[in-house]
Amino acid sequence: VILWPMTRLLNLLHAHPELAEFKPQVHGWIGWAEAALASHDDEWIEFPDGSGMHIEPYGKGPRRVYTHPAVTGSRINPVNREYFYTLALMEFARFHRRPEYIRKIRMNALFFKNISDWSQDRWVWEYEPSRYPACGEDIDHAGCQVEFAHQCARDGIVFTEADLEKMAVTLARNIYRLGDVPCGDIRGYHPGFGIGIALWSRLCRFPVARPLFPHIEALIATAVAENHPCFDGTQGWGIRLLTALEMTRRTMES
């Protein structure tokens, strides 16, 4: 997970010459990022439909699925782990372009699209891809997939604004099907106090989800007022949630 903010900062400094004075402080990160991304190459698998994904790098399965003797594992990587990796790859590829990076990003996005349930004009997916549906990814972990889909649509990779609008329908009719409290997963089960809903707030720019923004704001305001540990200043998660909410507010007011 830490690789994504590191590559975001590298890309930010590369894209803004006025920040050049900070480049020497992070120049060494480039080699570290490359090495971290490459360390998962032996876990990458490709499918006949043109999509690609990583296998989870744990000793849970048969040796025959790997080409490298030092790598073990079995199941397809859960999507939250996968797309935090791919978000880092996308940031890195924006200033350190390599055809192989672009190819994998597109194949990875296609995998996400192909495993998703697009019925009922919604976009639903699972934490662990399999042939059977479950309860859907939880809304906290799904924040990275929401971000990944937005970045793909922005860059013209597989997904479109029409796809994101279906994700907004999921937000409105599945996650908020009970009214002012979000359900804990994207199929609409386990209502609760999931603060990760702030990362979905950018979907409120679509008419179907726009009325939800005050509810999301109220939930985060309550969490802050009640001294939720994510907002005590000791970790970056709460800062990310507040930043996402503020960016959505500015977009909706512009």
Disulfide bonds with the S-S distance in Angstrom:
none
